Amino acid sequence: MEYVIGIDGGGTKTTAIVLDSAGRPISEREGAATNPHAVTFAAAIDNLAQLLQELYFESGLIPSRCTGIGMGIAGVSTNEEQQLFLDALLQDERLRLWDFKRSSLPILIRNDAEIALMAAITQETGTIVISGTGAIVLGITPNGERFRTGGWGHILGDKGSGYEIGLQTLQAVMLSHDGVLPPTLLTEHVLDKHQFDSPEQLRSYIYGPSIRKQHIAQYAELCIRAANQGDEAAQRIIKGAAADLAQLALAMRSKDIWLSQAPLAVTGSIFKHSDLYLDTFTQCLKGSNQAAMIVLAEKAPAWGAAMLVQKHLLTKEDTQRG
């Protein structure tokens, strides 16, 4: 049985899905982060190679029957970055069993936003809004023009992201400890997570050498939980992040007349787990003069990566017939 592999590489985790030629799922596995800006380039390659190796050994796949691999890797956007990533992957000794160097095996590397768009609306054109560990808005027009807003990383700008929510969660805990903000459930949730007695103990932990972007983003889960329990500080953080991302989405729609009329697809863990976030985002768009139909993605981005490579194979077959 022939199959394709779709990979969604993010700043917190990486998901691989295997689909047969009819688009039916055969296997799925999760591994560590593969965003090179979140875990370093070397670690991203190592984590992806490990995931593919596990997929081979634990799913009983026959490498020679793999017809293509589609990857959406966060933080890998330009052609140069994608080629560098692919070259490094092909050199990993653990992946010789896949025989990646066969010229007949297409390996497509895209930005993670592109595969999310495919997963959400089953086409390569439109607008996708993502909020997970990071956040980005990507728009692709039918004539191939690409536009983006946000997604510039946690220093230059990851507004609306899990990282931003997690960072503000930690800051709110400290501001409450200082007496600037009133008591908040965020303090209880964060201290319980680490079994700390005082917020002051966070300082040594957070500034430790092993703490990276994805670790900060994990505090978004605690913020969502506190917001669902009615905590005002948590709700303020969630609403503010959603409003920030809505502004980026509106800025995207103003860049091209086709995009201004196209539906918006939204995806990512923050949209998935926080109704308050999704509702706030939706209301911000409805309250503007650029109201849009919003589509909540039902299929995972890894599925979109697999579908992209299947589409590539079909296009190749049609070209050869012609």
Residue pairs with C-beta under 8 A, 6 or more apart in sequence:
1 20
1 21
1 26
1 65
2 20
2 21
2 65
2 66
2 67
3 18
3 19
3 20
3 21
3 26
3 61
3 65
3 66
3 67
4 18
4 19
4 21
4 66
4 67
4 68
4 69
4 70
4 306
4 309
4 310
4 313
5 16
5 17
5 18
5 52
5 55
5 66
5 68
5 69
5 70
5 306
5 309
6 16
6 17
6 18
6 19
6 69
6 70
6 71
6 115
6 302
6 303
6 304
6 305
6 306
6 307
6 308
6 309
7 14
7 15
7 16
7 17
7 34
7 48
7 51
7 69
7 70
7 71
7 72
7 73
7 302
7 305
8 14
8 15
8 16
8 72
8 112
8 115
8 116
8 300
8 301
8 302
8 304
8 305
9 33
9 34
9 35
9 44
9 48
9 71
9 72
9 73
9 74
9 76
9 112
10 33
10 34
10 35
10 74
10 112
10 132
10 133
10 134
11 33
11 35
11 37
11 38
11 39
11 74
11 75
11 132
11 133
11 134
11 163
11 213
11 214
11 217
12 33
12 38
12 132
12 133
12 162
12 214
12 217
12 218
13 30
13 31
13 32
13 33
14 30
14 31
14 32
14 33
14 34
14 47
14 48
14 51
15 28
15 29
15 30
15 31
15 300
15 301
15 302
16 28
16 29
16 30
16 31
16 51
16 52
16 55
16 302
17 25
17 27
17 28
17 300
17 302
17 303
17 305
17 306
18 25
18 26
18 27
18 28
18 55
18 59
18 61
18 306
19 25
19 26
19 303
19 306
19 307
19 310
20 26
21 67
21 310
23 306
23 307
23 310
25 303
26 59
26 61
27 55
27 59
27 61
28 302
29 51
29 54
29 55
29 58
29 59
30 51
31 47
31 48
31 50
31 51
31 54
32 39
32 43
32 47
32 50
32 51
33 39
33 43
33 44
33 47
33 133
33 214
34 44
34 45
34 47
34 48
34 51
34 73
34 74
35 44
35 73
35 74
35 75
35 76
35 133
35 134
36 43
36 44
36 73
36 75
36 76
36 85
37 74
37 75
37 153
37 213
38 44
38 74
38 75
38 133
38 212
38 213
38 214
39 47
39 212
39 214
41 85
41 88
44 73
44 85
45 85
45 88
45 89
45 92
46 92
48 89
49 89
49 92
49 94
49 95
50 94
52 94
52 95
52 98
53 94
53 95
53 97
55 61
56 63
56 97
56 98
63 97
63 98
63 99
64 99
66 98
66 105
67 105
67 309
67 313
68 105
68 106
68 107
68 108
68 309
68 310
68 312
68 313
69 100
69 105
69 106
69 107
69 108
69 309
70 108
70 110
70 115
70 305
70 306
70 307
70 308
70 309
70 312
71 107
71 108
71 109
71 110
71 115
71 305
72 109
72 110
72 111
72 112
72 113
72 114
72 115
72 116
72 301
72 302
72 304
72 305
73 82
73 85
73 109
73 110
73 111
73 112
74 111
74 112
74 133
74 134
75 81
75 153
76 82
76 85
76 109
76 111
77 111
82 109
82 110
85 109
86 107
86 109
89 95
89 100
90 100
90 101
99 105
100 107
106 309
106 312
106 313
106 316
108 305
108 308
108 309
108 312
110 305
110 308
111 138
112 130
112 301
113 128
113 130
113 136
113 138
113 148
113 151
114 124
114 128
114 138
114 140
114 304
114 308
115 301
115 302
115 304
115 305
115 308
116 128
116 130
116 265
116 267
116 268
116 297
116 301
116 304
117 123
117 124
117 125
117 126
117 127
117 128
117 138
117 140
117 265
117 304
118 124
118 304
118 305
118 307
118 308
119 267
119 297
119 299
119 300
119 301
119 302
119 303
119 304
119 305
119 307
120 126
120 128
120 265
120 266
120 267
120 295
120 297
120 298
120 299
120 304
121 263
121 265
121 295
122 307
124 140
124 308
124 311
125 140
125 141
125 142
125 262
126 139
126 140
126 262
126 263
126 265
127 137
127 138
127 139
127 140
127 249
127 252
127 253
127 259
127 262
127 263
127 264
127 265
128 137
128 138
128 139
128 264
128 265
128 266
128 267
129 135
129 136
129 137
129 245
129 248
129 249
129 264
129 265
129 266
129 267
129 281
130 136
130 137
130 138
130 151
130 266
130 267
130 268
131 160
131 161
131 162
131 241
131 245
131 266
131 268
131 269
131 270
131 271
131 277
132 161
132 162
132 217
132 268
132 269
132 270
133 161
133 162
133 163
133 213
133 214
133 217
133 269
134 151
134 153
134 154
134 158
134 161
134 162
134 163
134 213
134 217
135 150
135 151
135 158
135 159
135 160
135 161
135 162
135 164
135 245
135 248
135 268
135 270
136 148
136 149
136 150
136 151
137 148
137 149
137 150
137 151
137 245
137 248
137 249
137 251
137 252
138 146
138 147
138 148
138 151
138 252
139 146
139 147
139 148
139 252
139 253
139 255
139 256
139 259
139 262
140 146
140 147
141 147
141 256
141 258
141 259
142 258
145 256
147 252
147 255
147 256
147 259
148 252
149 248
149 249
149 251
149 252
149 255
150 157
150 158
150 159
150 160
150 245
150 248
151 157
151 158
152 158
154 161
154 163
154 164
154 167
154 213
154 216
158 164
159 241
159 244
159 245
159 247
159 248
160 241
160 242
160 244
160 245
160 246
160 248
160 270
161 217
161 241
161 270
162 217
162 218
162 220
162 268
162 269
162 270
163 213
163 214
163 216
163 217
163 220
164 241
164 244
165 217
165 219
165 220
165 223
165 224
165 237
165 238
165 241
165 270
166 216
166 217
166 218
166 219
166 220
166 223
167 216
167 219
168 223
168 237
168 240
168 241
169 186
169 190
169 219
169 220
169 222
169 223
169 234
169 237
170 190
170 202
170 206
170 216
170 219
172 181
172 184
172 186
172 233
172 234
172 237
173 184
173 186
173 187
173 190
173 199
173 202
174 199
174 202
175 181
176 182
176 183
176 184
176 186
176 187
176 199
176 233
177 187
177 198
177 199
177 200
181 233
182 232
182 233
184 226
184 231
184 232
184 233
184 234
185 226
185 229
185 231
185 233
185 234
186 222
186 223
186 226
186 231
186 233
186 234
187 199
189 222
189 225
189 226
190 196
190 199
190 202
190 219
190 222
191 197
191 198
191 199
193 222
194 201
194 202
194 205
196 202
196 205
205 211
206 216
220 269
220 270
221 273
223 234
223 237
223 238
224 234
224 238
224 270
224 273
224 274
224 276
224 277
225 234
226 233
226 234
227 234
227 235
227 237
227 238
227 274
227 276
228 274
228 276
235 276
238 274
238 276
238 277
238 280
239 276
239 277
239 280
241 270
241 277
242 276
242 277
242 278
242 280
242 281
242 284
243 280
243 281
243 284
245 281
246 280
246 281
246 284
246 285
247 284
249 264
249 281
249 285
249 292
250 284
250 285
250 288
250 290
252 259
253 259
253 260
253 264
253 290
253 292
254 260
254 290
260 290
262 292
263 292
263 293
263 294
263 295
264 285
264 292
264 293
264 294
264 295
265 294
265 295
265 296
265 297
266 278
266 281
266 294
266 295
266 296
266 297
267 296
267 297
267 301
270 277
271 277
271 278
271 281
271 296
278 296
281 294
282 294
285 291
285 292
285 294
